[in-house]
Amino acid sequence: MKNLYALTIIAMFAFANSAEAATVLKKTHFEPQSVLDEDEDLDYSDPIEPINRAIFQFNQVVDGIALKPAAQIYRGLVPQWGRDRVSNFLYNVSEPVTVVNSIFQGDAENAFTSVWRLIINTTFGVLGTFDAASELGLKARKEDFGQTLAVWGVGEGPYLVLPILGPSSVGDTVGLGVDYATNPIHWGKYTSSEERTALMVARALDSRTSLLDVTDQIDRTSLDPYSSYRSFYLQKRRSDAANGGM
C-alpha cells in the first residue's frame, strides 16, 4: 500500500509538470485547429513512434488508475469557485518562471508585467488566490523554457512520449528541467519537502481536472488517440511559442 501511494504521488507530480509545460488551457484559452486521428497537415518528427506508442499505452493505464479518478472526484467535490482559487494560486506560484523566461527572450514588457502580477496577486490577491492583477489590466502570458528555445531559433526536435510525464519533445524535455530549477518554490531554502509535495499534488489535480473534457472527447471520438494527442500537443506548443499567434 505504501508503494502504491508513493507511485501515485510520483505520477501526479510528473503529470503536473508536463501539463503545466504543455496544456495550461484555462490561462491560454487555446483551442486546437483540429484534433485529428491523422495529423496530415501538421509537420512533425516522430522517429521512434513505435516506442512512443508503447509508452503512451502505459501512461494511459497510469492515468486511468490514479490521475483521472482523482480529478473526477476533485471536480465533483469542489465547486468551480474553489477550483478557480486553487488555479489562480498555482499560476501565481509559477509566475517567477515566466519572469525568468521573459528575460531570457528579451521580452522586457512581459517580464515587467509578470513581476507586478506576482507582487499584486500575492498581496491584494490574497496569496494569488484572486487574479487582482488582471482586473488592473496586467494580463497573464505564461512563458517557459521550451518557448524560450523556440525564440532562440532552436527547433522543437522529435516528438517524445515520456514515461508518466506524457507528451513532450526534445526541446520541451530540456525545458522542464530548466523551469523546475529556476522556480524558487522548488528551492529547499524557501519551502519544506512537505509543502513542495502538497504543491505538486495540487498542481497535478488542477491540471488534470482542466483537461478532463478535452481528454474525454478525444478518447470518445478518436479512432487513434495517440495521433490525436500528438496533434493536440504540437499545435498547443507551437501556439505557445508564437504567443497564440498561430
Secondary structure, 3 states (H helix, E strand, C coil): CHHHHHHHHHHHHHHHHHHHHHCCHHHHCCCCCCCCCCCCCCCCCCCCHHHHHHHHHHHHHHHHHHHHHHHHHHHHHCCHHHHHHHHHHHHHHCHHHHHHHHHHCCCHHHHHHHHHHHHHHHHCCCCCCCCHHHHCCCCCCCCCHHHHHHHCCCCCCCEEEECCCEEEEHHHHHHHHHHHHHCHHHCCCCCCHHHHHHHHHHHHHHHHHHCHHHHHHHHHHCCCHHHHHHHHHHHHHHHHHCCCCC
